[in-house]
Amino acid sequence: MIKLDDRDIKILSVLDREGRISKTELAKRVSLSATPCGERLQRLEKAGIISAYRAEISLKKIAAHVEVFVMAELENHRVETMQGFERAVERYDEIVNCWALGGGYDYLLHVVCRDIDTYQRMIDQLLGEGAGFARYFTYVVTKPVKSGRIPFEALLPPRGKG
């Protein structure tokens, strides 16, 4: 793990909120001149801490859609079953996120589709190709309530003064 100081954390925090900020403005926000700020940014990118820059898109302004969360339980916990499920999930663009879980369910999927019919056809295909489902539970998103930012400062151990 790369050691981060307060300025690195500030850079990450600003970029998490404003990914398109200019390097000059970023340097001003973190109280650095442009060159040292650019070097820190390059070090964070090279270390893989900054893995991508993205835009946050308002889908409702583009097209009608439905977001669905799916809790999936697999038939068994053999490595081949889990790997087969994960390979199957990779084939569907509608599954925008998938997390393996510890605890009650095995996976949580975040699905974005045109409508519920499209979602159901996708699930039927997954079931038909033997993706390893024992059962699944569908939760339709009715409205977004909070989309947060990473609390960088809260994740790091307390820093001593001195």
N, C-alpha and C positions, 0 to 999 in steps of 0.2 A: 504494500500500500504506500502511496506517495504521501509525504507529509505536507499538509496544507497549513498556511498561516491565515491570519485574519483577512488579509487582502485577497488571498485566493478565494476564501469563502465569500467575500463581498462580490468578487467578480462573478462567481457562480450564481449568487443570489440575484444580481442584476440581470444576467443573461437568462435566468429562468423566467423572469418577468418580461424581459424585453430582448428577445433573441436577435432582433434586427438593429440593435443600437450600433452606432458607428464606433470604431475603435477609439477615436478621439473623445467622444462623449463618455464611453466606458472608462477611459483613463481618468477623465475629470471626476466621474462619480466615485471612483475608488481612491482618489487623491494620489495619482501617479502620473508621471509624464508618459507620453505615448509609447516610447520605446520599451521601457521596463514593463508596461502593461501588456504590450504586444508579445513580449518574451514570455510572460506568465501565461498568457492565453495560449501561445504555441505549446508551452510545456504541458498545460492541462489537456490540450487536444492530443498531443503525442502520447501522453500517459493513458489515453482512453477515458479520462474522466468526462470530457466533453466529447460525446460520441456522434452528435448530430445537431443541426439547427433546423427547427421546424416552425411552420406557421400553425396557429390555432384557427381552424376553419369553422365557421358557423354553418353547419349542414342544413339547418332549417331554412336558410336563405337561398339554398341551392336547389334542393329537391325534397320531396316528401320522403320520409324514411322512418324506420323503427329501430330502436336500440333494444337489445335483449341480452340479459345475463343468463347463462346456463350453468347450473351446478351439475357436474357429471360424476357419476360413480361407475367405476369399471368392474367388469366381471371378476377380475382377480388382479393381484398385484405382481404378476410375473413381469420381468423386465421386457420380454417380447411384447406383451400386451400393452404396456405403457408406451414403449417406443412406437408400436403400430398406431396407437391412438394419436400420438404426437405427429407422426408422419401424415396421418389422415387430416388432421387439423391444418397442417401447413398448406394443403391443397386448396383451401377455401379462402378466397380474399375477403369474404364477408366476416370471417372470424378475425377481428382486428387485434385481439389480445387473447392470450391463453396463459393461465398460471397453474402450475402444479401446486397442490395444497397439502399441508399436513393436517390431520384431524379427520372430520367426518366425511367430507367429499374429497374426491381425487383431483378434480380440475374445476377451474372457474373460467368460462369463456365469455368474452365480450363480442357480441355479434351486431353488425350494422347491415340492415337489408332495406330494400325498397318497401316491403310490407310484410305482414305476418304470413301470407301465403308463401312468399319467397323464403322466409325463414323456415317454414315447415317443410318445404321441398328440400332445403339443404339438410335439415336434420334427418329427413327420411333417407336421403342419399347416404349420409354418414352411417345410419343404422343398417342400411342395405349392403354397404360394403364391408360390414363386420369390423367396425372401428373399435370394438371392445366394450361398448356401453353395457352396463347392467341396468342402469336407469338414469334418467336425467330430469331436471326440474327447470322450467322456463320462467323467467321473471322479466316482464316487459317494463321498460323504463317509461314512466308517465311524465316526468319532468326532471330536468337536472336541478339539483339543489346546491351543490358545491363542487367546484373543480379547483382543487388547491394547488399550491406550490410546495415544493420540498422545503421543510424547515431546517435548512442546513445547520444553523447555529445550534439547534436543539439536538442534532444527531451526533455532534462531536463532543468528546470529553471536555470538561471544564478546563480552561486555560488558567494557569497560575500567573500571578502578576510578578514581574521581576525579571 
